[in-house]
Amino acid sequence: QFYYTFTNPFLNEIGVQNAAGKMTMGQMSELLFMVTLPWFFRRLGVKYTLMLGMFAWVLRYVCFGTGNSSNLVWLLYLGIVLHGICYDFFFVTGQVYVDQKAPSALRAA
């Protein structure tokens, strides 16, 4: 995944100070959205939760593509914070959905 492998070198290369420390905002965001995910399931359903996650991915990469380490650094921070909704609303939602729909013989142990 881009975020785990390349975000830190990318941020360092464009001059963001303490990039690894800034990336912890994404981990905190992931924790927040993991806790709120059941609420979104009930309100939006699986399809719209997945769509929201996909939209967040697009927005995130627009932020990373247009942000810089000076006057547009807030876009980089927004891209980092979007990690939570991107990961939880797409990958975790997909995992939960597959776990609900797959027969027990096909599920992992």
N, CA, C and O of each residue as an XYZ file, in Angstrom:
436
protein
N       0.822     -1.181      0.000
C       0.000      0.000      0.000
C       0.866      1.244      0.000
O       1.912      1.301      0.647
N       0.413      2.220     -0.729
C       1.146      3.477     -0.827
C       1.360      4.110      0.542
O       2.463      4.556      0.856
N       0.319      4.151      1.348
C       0.412      4.889      2.605
C       1.510      4.331      3.497
O       2.349      5.084      3.991
N       1.513      3.034      3.705
C       2.475      2.449      4.635
C       3.895      2.456      4.081
O       4.849      2.653      4.834
N       4.042      2.248      2.808
C       5.368      2.107      2.220
C       5.976      3.426      1.772
O       7.160      3.670      2.003
N       5.195      4.268      1.143
C       5.771      5.418      0.459
C       5.430      6.791      1.027
O       6.049      7.778      0.630
N       4.482      6.887      1.929
C       4.097      8.213      2.422
C       5.230      8.882      3.189
O       5.508     10.063      2.978
N       5.883      8.145      4.073
C       6.967      8.753      4.844
C       8.109      9.228      3.950
O       8.539     10.373      4.095
N       8.622      8.404      3.031
C       9.669      8.927      2.138
C       9.183     10.100      1.276
O       9.937     11.038      1.018
N       7.930     10.042      0.838
C       7.367     11.141      0.042
C       7.360     12.436      0.842
O       7.815     13.472      0.356
N       6.845     12.381      2.065
C       6.778     13.586      2.896
C       8.174     14.114      3.220
O       8.402     15.324      3.214
N       9.103     13.206      3.502
C      10.480     13.633      3.765
C      11.095     14.293      2.537
O      11.781     15.309      2.647
N      10.848     13.712      1.374
C      11.439     14.232      0.141
C      10.947     15.635     -0.201
O      11.703     16.449     -0.731
N       9.683     15.915      0.100
C       9.181     17.248     -0.230
C       9.414     18.255      0.893
O       9.022     19.416      0.776
N      10.050     17.816      1.980
C      10.477     18.746      3.013
C       9.604     18.867      4.243
O       9.744     19.831      4.996
N       8.709     17.926      4.472
C       7.879     17.968      5.682
C       8.741     17.523      6.861
O       9.330     16.442      6.835
N       8.811     18.352      7.883
C       9.592     18.028      9.073
C       8.839     17.014      9.938
O       7.621     17.098     10.089
N       9.577     16.059     10.500
C       9.009     15.048     11.395
C       7.832     14.318     10.742
O       6.751     14.218     11.321
N       8.057     13.817      9.546
C       6.985     13.171      8.779
C       6.386     11.981      9.527
O       5.167     11.804      9.535
N       7.227     11.171     10.149
C       6.711      9.999     10.870
C       5.799     10.434     12.013
O       4.768      9.808     12.259
N       6.169     11.483     12.700
C       5.320     11.998     13.772
C       3.993     12.515     13.255
O       2.954     12.323     13.887
N       4.027     13.174     12.102
C       2.792     13.693     11.506
C       1.882     12.548     11.058
O       0.657     12.672     11.080
N       2.490     11.443     10.655
C       1.688     10.311     10.186
C       0.898      9.654     11.311
O      -0.032      8.894     11.039
N       1.240      9.925     12.559
C       0.447      9.368     13.659
C      -0.965      9.950     13.672
O      -1.875      9.363     14.257
N      -1.148     11.110     13.023
C      -2.510     11.650     12.897
C      -3.390     10.667     12.125
O      -4.580     10.538     12.415
N      -2.814      9.983     11.155
C      -3.558      8.983     10.397
C      -3.937      7.788     11.253
O      -5.024      7.231     11.101
N      -3.047      7.393     12.152
C      -3.352      6.279     13.046
C      -4.463      6.652     14.024
O      -5.340      5.839     14.318
N      -4.422      7.874     14.519
C      -5.483      8.327     15.425
C      -6.818      8.402     14.683
O      -7.864      8.055     15.230
N      -6.767      8.855     13.442
C      -7.970      8.911     12.620
C      -8.523      7.510     12.384
O      -9.735      7.295     12.428
N      -7.632      6.567     12.135
C      -8.072      5.187     11.923
C      -8.774      4.654     13.168
O      -9.804      3.989     13.064
N      -8.233      4.939     14.318
C      -8.853      4.502     15.571
C     -10.242      5.121     15.733
O     -11.194      4.429     16.095
N     -10.355      6.411     15.467
C     -11.644      7.095     15.582
C     -12.681      6.490     14.641
O     -13.809      6.216     15.051
N     -12.304      6.284     13.389
C     -13.274      5.754     12.432
C     -13.569      4.276     12.662
O     -14.653      3.805     12.316
N     -12.628      3.539     13.237
C     -12.892      2.139     13.576
C     -13.991      2.063     14.637
O     -14.857      1.190     14.587
N     -13.945      2.976     15.584
C     -14.952      3.002     16.648
C     -16.318      3.426     16.103
O     -17.349      2.932     16.561
N     -16.330      4.328     15.137
C     -17.603      4.826     14.604
C     -18.140      3.993     13.436
O     -19.258      4.223     12.977
N     -17.361      3.040     12.959
C     -17.768      2.243     11.798
C     -19.120      1.542     11.977
O     -19.920      1.561     11.042
N     -19.415      0.928     13.121
C     -20.745      0.297     13.266
C     -21.897      1.290     13.085
O     -22.935      0.938     12.524
N     -21.722      2.506     13.549
C     -22.760      3.523     13.377
C     -22.979      3.814     11.892
O     -24.115      3.917     11.431
N     -21.872      3.946     11.147
C     -21.989      4.196      9.714
C     -22.625      3.011      8.993
O     -23.402      3.206      8.059
N     -22.307      1.782      9.413
C     -22.955      0.599      8.829
C     -24.467      0.697      8.957
O     -25.202      0.484      7.992
N     -24.918      1.020     10.159
C     -26.364      1.088     10.397
C     -27.010      2.235      9.624
O     -28.117      2.086      9.106
N     -26.337      3.363      9.545
C     -26.917      4.538      8.882
C     -26.836      4.471      7.361
O     -27.799      4.808      6.672
N     -25.696      4.040      6.837
C     -25.462      4.085      5.395
C     -25.583      2.741      4.702
O     -25.877      2.684      3.508
N     -25.363      1.674      5.424
C     -25.299      0.357      4.805
C     -23.911      0.119      4.222
O     -23.085      1.028      4.149
N     -23.678     -1.105      3.815
C     -22.356     -1.496      3.325
C     -22.000     -0.769      2.031
O     -20.884     -0.270      1.888
N     -22.932     -0.707      1.096
C     -22.634     -0.116     -0.212
C     -22.197      1.341     -0.089
O     -21.191      1.736     -0.678
N     -22.933      2.132      0.660
C     -22.594      3.552      0.768
C     -21.377      3.791      1.661
O     -20.652      4.768      1.476
N     -21.154      2.909      2.620
C     -19.934      3.018      3.425
C     -18.714      2.756      2.549
O     -17.715      3.469      2.645
N     -18.791      1.737      1.697
C     -17.700      1.466      0.753
C     -17.502      2.636     -0.208
O     -16.369      3.021     -0.496
N     -18.592      3.194     -0.698
C     -18.485      4.326     -1.629
C     -17.853      5.539     -0.953
O     -17.049      6.244     -1.563
N     -18.210      5.781      0.292
C     -17.603      6.885      1.037
C     -16.104      6.653      1.201
O     -15.307      7.584      1.081
N     -15.728      5.411      1.474
C     -14.309      5.071      1.572
C     -13.580      5.284      0.257
O     -12.457      5.789      0.249
N     -14.200      4.906     -0.859
C     -13.567      5.106     -2.170
C     -13.436      6.593     -2.497
O     -12.415      7.023     -3.033
N     -14.453      7.369     -2.179
C     -14.377      8.812     -2.400
C     -13.249      9.422     -1.565
O     -12.535     10.311     -2.028
N     -13.098      8.936     -0.339
C     -12.030      9.442      0.528
C     -10.657      9.136     -0.064
O      -9.742      9.951      0.058
N     -10.496      7.966     -0.707
C      -9.219      7.644     -1.359
C      -8.911      8.654     -2.457
O      -7.785      9.139     -2.564
N      -9.906      8.967     -3.265
C      -9.700      9.940     -4.350
C      -9.307     11.292     -3.765
O      -8.339     11.910     -4.207
N     -10.058     11.742     -2.779
C      -9.762     13.024     -2.141
C      -8.369     13.019     -1.519
O      -7.647     14.014     -1.583
N      -8.006     11.914     -0.928
C      -6.704     11.799     -0.277
C      -5.560     11.974     -1.271
O      -4.606     12.705     -1.005
N      -5.658     11.307     -2.411
C      -4.572     11.411     -3.380
C      -4.563     12.761     -4.088
O      -3.512     13.211     -4.542
N      -5.711     13.407     -4.187
C      -5.725     14.794     -4.671
C      -4.978     15.678     -3.672
O      -4.201     16.548     -4.065
N      -5.216     15.454     -2.390
C      -4.505     16.223     -1.356
C      -3.000     15.990     -1.434
O      -2.221     16.943     -1.389
N      -2.587     14.732     -1.550
C      -1.157     14.430     -1.646
C      -0.555     14.983     -2.937
O       0.600     15.408     -2.953
N      -1.327     14.977     -4.005
C      -0.817     15.449     -5.288
C      -0.692     16.957     -5.387
O       0.148     17.461     -6.132
N      -1.518     17.683     -4.646
C      -1.496     19.144     -4.760
C      -0.860     19.839     -3.563
O      -0.511     21.016     -3.651
N      -0.704     19.137     -2.455
C      -0.114     19.746     -1.266
C       1.382     19.952     -1.414
O       2.024     19.346     -2.272
N       1.928     20.812     -0.570
C       3.376     21.011     -0.516
C       3.773     21.309      0.924
O       2.914     21.396      1.801
N       5.053     21.463      1.168
C       5.519     21.627      2.544
C       5.505     23.072      3.020
O       5.997     23.364      4.110
N       4.953     23.980      2.228
C       4.907     25.373      2.693
C       3.461     25.827      2.862
O       2.831     25.498      3.867
N       2.929     26.563      1.916
C       1.597     27.145      2.108
C       0.446     26.161      1.922
O      -0.677     26.460      2.329
N       0.689     25.005      1.324
C      -0.371     24.004      1.154
C      -0.122     22.751      1.996
O      -0.601     21.668      1.660
N       0.618     22.899      3.077
C       0.907     21.751      3.936
C      -0.370     21.198      4.567
O      -0.430     20.018      4.912
N      -1.382     22.039      4.717
C      -2.647     21.579      5.293
C      -3.283     20.492      4.428
O      -3.988     19.625      4.944
N      -3.037     20.532      3.108
C      -3.554     19.470      2.240
C      -2.868     18.137      2.540
O      -3.501     17.082      2.503
N      -1.581     18.195      2.834
C      -0.869     16.969      3.206
C      -1.409     16.422      4.523
O      -1.597     15.214      4.668
N      -1.659     17.311      5.480
C      -2.217     16.872      6.760
C      -3.610     16.281      6.574
O      -3.951     15.279      7.203
N      -4.411     16.897      5.718
C      -5.740     16.351      5.434
C      -5.618     14.970      4.799
O      -6.370     14.060      5.148
N      -4.681     14.808      3.872
C      -4.450     13.499      3.260
C      -4.048     12.455      4.283
O      -4.457     11.298      4.192
N      -3.245     12.864      5.257
C      -2.837     11.940      6.321
C      -4.030     11.569      7.193
O      -4.225     10.397      7.513
N      -4.822     12.552      7.575
C      -5.974     12.300      8.446
C      -7.024     11.439      7.735
O      -7.742     10.675      8.381
N      -7.112     11.561      6.427
C      -8.067     10.742      5.674
C      -7.708      9.258      5.686
O      -8.507      8.429      5.252
N      -6.527      8.916      6.172
C      -6.135      7.504      6.243
C      -7.179      6.676      6.987
O      -7.503      5.563      6.572
N      -7.697      7.210      8.071
C      -8.661      6.460      8.881
C      -9.905      6.082      8.114
O     -10.312      4.920      8.121
N     -10.505      7.037      7.460
C     -11.735      6.751      6.720
C     -11.433      5.906      5.484
O     -12.228      5.044      5.110
N     -10.292      6.149      4.855
C      -9.928      5.349      3.678
C      -9.782      3.879      4.047
O     -10.372      3.006      3.410
N      -9.008      3.621      5.059
C      -8.736      2.232      5.425
C      -9.976      1.563      6.005
O     -10.369      0.486      5.556
N     -10.585      2.187      6.990
C     -11.709      1.548      7.679
C     -12.934      1.397      6.795
O     -13.579      0.349      6.795
N     -13.255      2.436      6.044
C     -14.486      2.404      5.270
C     -14.363      1.576      4.002
O     -15.375      1.220      3.399
N     -13.160      1.268      3.591
C     -13.010      0.423      2.411
C     -12.564     -0.986      2.796
O     -13.292     -1.950      2.559
N     -11.391     -1.114      3.379
C     -10.859     -2.444      3.666
C     -11.606     -3.149      4.792
O     -11.994     -4.308      4.643
N     -11.811     -2.475      5.899
C     -12.487     -3.125      7.026
C     -13.941     -3.417      6.678
O     -14.456     -4.485      7.009
N     -14.603     -2.478      6.014
C     -15.982     -2.725      5.590
C     -16.053     -3.928      4.660
O     -16.940     -4.770      4.797
N     -15.135     -4.012      3.727
C     -15.097     -5.162      2.821
C     -14.871     -6.466      3.560
O     -15.499     -7.477      3.247
N     -13.979     -6.451      4.538
C     -13.705     -7.664      5.312
C     -14.927     -8.094      6.122
O     -15.252     -9.280      6.180
N     -15.595     -7.138      6.738
C     -16.789     -7.451      7.530
C     -17.893     -7.991      6.624
O     -18.568     -8.961      6.971
N     -18.073     -7.370      5.477
C     -19.116     -7.812      4.546
C     -18.855     -9.236      4.059
O     -19.759    -10.070      4.051
N     -17.629     -9.505      3.657
C     -17.290    -10.852      3.181
C     -17.470    -11.865      4.306
O     -17.959    -12.970      4.074
N     -17.080    -11.497      5.517
C     -17.237    -12.407      6.647
C     -18.709    -12.710      6.911
O     -19.050    -13.829      7.295
N     -19.579    -11.728      6.711
C     -21.011    -11.946      6.920
C     -21.621    -12.814      5.830
O     -22.525    -13.602      6.106
N     -21.147    -12.686      4.609
C     -21.763    -13.369      3.475
C     -21.159    -14.735      3.163
O     -21.844    -15.607      2.629
N     -19.900    -14.927      3.486
C     -19.228    -16.182      3.129
C     -19.698    -17.316      4.035
O     -19.891    -17.121      5.235
N     -19.879    -18.497      3.457
C     -20.207    -19.653      4.292
C     -19.050    -19.954      5.249
O     -17.892    -19.673      4.940
N     -19.365    -20.512      6.383
C     -18.335    -20.749      7.401
C     -17.210    -21.648      6.888
O     -16.081    -21.542      7.367
N     -17.487    -22.520      5.936
C     -16.451    -23.406      5.398
C     -15.402    -22.639      4.591
O     -14.277    -23.112      4.430
N     -15.762    -21.465      4.088
C     -14.827    -20.676      3.286
C     -14.088    -19.613      4.087
O     -13.145    -19.009      3.576
N     -14.486    -19.377      5.301
C     -13.856    -18.338      6.121
C     -12.516    -18.806      6.656
O     -12.257    -20.001      6.796
N     -11.675    -17.830      6.950
C     -10.390    -18.152      7.577
C     -10.638    -18.608      9.008
O     -11.667    -18.292      9.606
N      -9.707    -19.334      9.530
C      -9.856    -19.880     10.886
C      -9.902    -18.847     11.898
O     -10.025    -19.149     13.084
